[in-house]
């Protein structure tokens, strides 16, 4: 079931100030984010893949992605943005159909990346990616919804020896090109974006800037000061959940130590209450 028009507007309005968006990979993780007070959530293709036994080098299929989006949108009453990877289609008709299905599933936004296959692969030509953004914008207008298009650019994923300042300049050029094509925001993604280029990106891109959280970056307050609007946790917390479970179970196995499980396991009734509270009130 598609989201209410007010939900689309709510998500757009959030991009007027700094916020953290925490992706989800199943209903339980979405419920936890809702219960913690997050005002919007996204999906993570990496986390969704892990939950299905797919490695980070492989891909979640389009049907798996759509099923995940529909299940999450039916489970939580907050805006949901979707990691659409590179569109799951090679044709204009296929891309348009996928976007319509996302809207019908309940999504209010999506990320569309400009790599040609997966992070680290060559980037598509800027004009070609801009054309895909125009297709998505046209479909959203036809459907009568204000879909938030977050144009992702992946220069920082490519290991080619190009200096960070040059990658930032390319990201700015591409981001502004995508903005003119109809994107609402620009997501500069990559595992090693140096702190030194954050302000350069924020000042150069004429759209709300979304960055992927890095382990050595400054505080959230400092990121806000430098002009970041949307900060994605990516697969950080999916990997943290795995790390917690592994550590807790190793301690139980090796030392018969239940302390971590005792401390963090929530009562079943509390989880039940959170799941009920998160459900859309339709």
C-alpha positions in Angstrom: 0.0 0.0 0.0 1.5 3.4 -1.0 2.4 5.9 1.6 0.1 8.9 2.3 1.1 12.2 0.6 1.8 13.7 4.0 4.5 11.0 4.6 6.3 12.1 1.4 6.1 15.7 2.6 7.4 14.8 6.0 10.4 13.1 4.5 11.2 16.1 2.3 10.9 18.4 5.2 13.5 16.4 7.2 16.1 17.5 4.7 16.0 21.0 6.0 18.3 20.1 8.8 20.9 17.5 9.8 19.6 14.0 10.6 20.9 10.5 10.8 19.2 7.8 8.7 19.7 4.2 9.9 19.0 1.5 7.3 17.1 -1.6 8.1 17.2 -5.2 6.7 14.1 -6.8 8.2 11.0 -6.1 10.2 12.6 -6.5 13.6 15.4 -4.1 12.8 12.8 -1.6 11.4 10.8 -2.0 14.6 13.9 -1.3 16.8 14.6 1.9 14.8 10.9 3.0 15.2 11.0 2.2 18.9 14.2 4.2 19.3 12.6 7.3 17.9 14.0 7.5 14.4 11.7 9.6 12.2 12.6 7.8 9.0 14.4 4.7 7.9 16.1 3.3 4.8 16.9 -0.1 3.5 20.5 -1.4 3.2 21.2 -3.8 0.3 24.3 -5.1 2.2 22.3 -5.8 5.4 19.4 -7.3 3.5 21.9 -9.5 1.7 23.5 -10.7 4.9 20.0 -11.6 6.2 19.6 -13.8 3.1 23.0 -15.4 3.1 24.3 -13.1 0.3 27.8 -11.6 0.7 28.6 -7.9 0.2 30.1 -8.8 -3.2 26.8 -10.2 -4.4 23.4 -8.6 -4.9 19.9 -8.8 -3.5 17.5 -9.5 -6.4 14.9 -7.0 -7.5 12.1 -9.3 -6.2 13.8 -9.8 -2.8 14.2 -6.0 -2.6 10.6 -5.3 -3.4 9.4 -8.0 -0.9 11.6 -6.4 1.8 10.3 -2.9 1.1 6.7 -4.0 1.2 7.1 -5.9 4.5 8.9 -3.0 6.2 6.4 -0.4 4.9 3.5 -2.6 6.2 5.3 -2.9 9.6 6.3 0.7 10.5 4.4 4.0 10.3 7.4 6.2 9.3 8.9 7.2 6.0 10.9 4.5 4.3 13.6 5.2 1.7 15.0 2.4 -0.5 18.4 1.4 -1.6 17.6 0.8 -5.3 21.2 0.1 -6.2 21.6 1.0 -9.9 17.9 0.5 -10.7 17.5 -3.2 -11.3 16.8 -2.6 -15.0 18.6 -2.1 -18.3 15.7 -0.4 -20.1 13.7 2.7 -19.5 10.5 0.7 -19.3 12.0 -1.7 -16.7 13.3 1.2 -14.6 9.9 2.9 -14.7 8.1 -0.2 -13.8 10.4 -0.8 -10.8 9.8 2.7 -9.5 6.0 2.2 -9.8 6.3 -1.0 -7.8 8.4 0.8 -5.1 5.8 3.5 -4.8 3.0 0.9 -4.5 5.0 -0.9 -1.9 5.0 2.2 0.3 8.4 3.8 -0.3 8.7 7.6 -0.2 12.3 7.9 -1.5 15.1 6.0 -3.1 18.9 6.0 -3.7 20.1 5.5 -7.3 23.8 4.9 -7.7 25.9 5.8 -10.8 28.2 2.8 -10.8 27.8 0.4 -13.6 27.3 -2.7 -11.6 28.4 -2.6 -8.0 30.6 -0.3 -5.8 34.1 -0.2 -7.2 33.0 -0.7 -10.8 33.4 2.1 -13.4 30.9 4.9 -13.2 28.3 5.4 -15.9 28.4 8.5 -18.0 26.9 11.5 -16.1 24.3 12.1 -18.9 23.2 8.5 -18.8 22.6 8.6 -15.1 20.9 11.9 -15.4 18.5 10.3 -17.9 17.6 7.6 -15.4 16.8 10.3 -12.8 14.6 12.0 -15.3 12.7 8.8 -15.9 12.2 8.3 -12.1 11.0 11.9 -11.7 8.6 11.5 -14.6 7.1 8.3 -13.1 6.7 10.0 -9.7 4.9 12.9 -11.3 2.6 10.5 -13.2 1.8 8.7 -10.0 1.1 12.0 -8.3 3.7 11.6 -5.5 6.7 13.7 -4.4 9.2 10.9 -4.4 12.6 11.9 -2.9 15.3 11.0 -5.4 18.7 10.7 -3.7 21.2 10.6 -6.5 24.2 8.6 -5.3 27.6 9.1 -6.9 30.4 6.6 -6.3 33.8 8.0 -7.3 35.1 7.3 -3.8 34.4 3.6 -4.1 36.8 3.3 -7.0 40.4 2.4 -6.1 42.3 4.2 -8.9 44.9 6.4 -7.1 43.1 9.6 -7.9 43.5 12.2 -5.1 40.6 12.7 -2.8 40.3 16.4 -3.8 39.8 15.4 -7.5 37.2 12.7 -6.5 35.4 15.4 -4.5 35.4 17.7 -7.5 34.0 15.0 -9.8 31.4 14.2 -7.1 30.3 17.8 -7.0 30.1 18.1 -10.8 28.1 14.9 -11.1 25.9 15.8 -8.1 24.9 19.2 -9.6 24.3 17.5 -12.9 21.9 15.0 -11.3 20.3 17.8 -9.3 19.4 19.6 -12.6 18.0 16.4 -13.9 15.5 16.2 -11.0 17.3 14.7 -8.0 16.2 16.1 -4.6 19.5 15.2 -2.8 23.0 13.9 -3.5 24.6 11.0 -1.8 28.4 10.9 -2.0 29.2 7.4 -1.0 32.4 5.4 -0.4 34.3 3.7 2.4 37.2 6.2 2.7 36.0 9.7 2.2 38.5 11.9 4.1 37.3 14.4 6.6 39.2 17.1 4.6 36.7 17.1 1.7 33.5 17.2 3.7 33.1 21.0 3.6 34.2 21.0 0.0 31.4 18.7 -0.9 28.8 20.5 1.2 29.7 23.9 -0.3 29.9 22.7 -3.9 26.8 20.6 -4.2 23.6 22.5 -4.7 21.4 20.0 -2.9 21.0 18.4 0.5 24.3 16.4 1.0 24.1 12.8 2.2 27.3 11.1 3.3 28.1 7.5 4.4 29.4 7.5 8.0 33.2 6.9 8.3 34.9 5.5 11.5 37.4 8.3 11.8 35.1 11.3 11.2 34.5 14.0 13.7 31.4 14.3 15.9 27.9 14.6 14.6 27.8 18.2 15.7 30.9 18.9 13.6 29.4 17.2 10.6 26.3 19.4 10.9 28.5 22.5 11.2 30.3 21.5 8.0 27.1 21.3 6.0 26.1 17.6 6.0 22.3 17.2 6.0 21.8 13.4 5.9 24.2 10.9 7.4 23.7 7.3 6.6 24.9 4.5 8.9 25.0 2.1 5.9 25.5 -1.4 7.1 27.3 -0.4 10.3 24.6 -1.5 12.7 23.8 -4.7 10.7 27.5 -5.6 11.2 27.3 -4.5 14.8 24.4 -6.9 15.5 26.4 -9.7 14.0 29.4 -8.7 16.1 27.3 -8.5 19.3 25.8 -12.0 18.7 29.2 -13.5 17.9 30.8 -12.0 21.0 27.9 -12.9 23.3 27.8 -16.5 22.0 31.6 -16.9 22.2 31.5 -15.8 25.8 28.8 -18.3 26.6 30.7 -21.1 24.8 34.1 -20.3 26.2 33.4 -19.0 29.7 29.8 -19.9 30.3 29.3 -16.1 30.7 25.7 -14.9 30.1 26.3 -11.3 31.1 25.8 -9.8 27.6 22.7 -11.7 26.9 21.3 -10.9 30.4 22.0 -7.2 29.9 20.7 -6.7 26.4 17.9 -9.3 25.8 14.6 -7.5 26.0 11.5 -9.2 27.5 9.3 -10.8 24.9 6.4 -8.6 26.0 8.5 -5.5 25.3 9.3 -6.6 21.8 5.6 -7.5 21.2 4.7 -4.0 22.4 7.2 -2.3 20.1 6.0 -4.3 17.1 2.4 -3.4 17.7 3.3 0.3 18.3 5.2 0.5 15.1 2.4 -0.7 12.8 0.7 1.8 10.6 -2.7 2.9 12.0 -4.8 2.4 8.9 
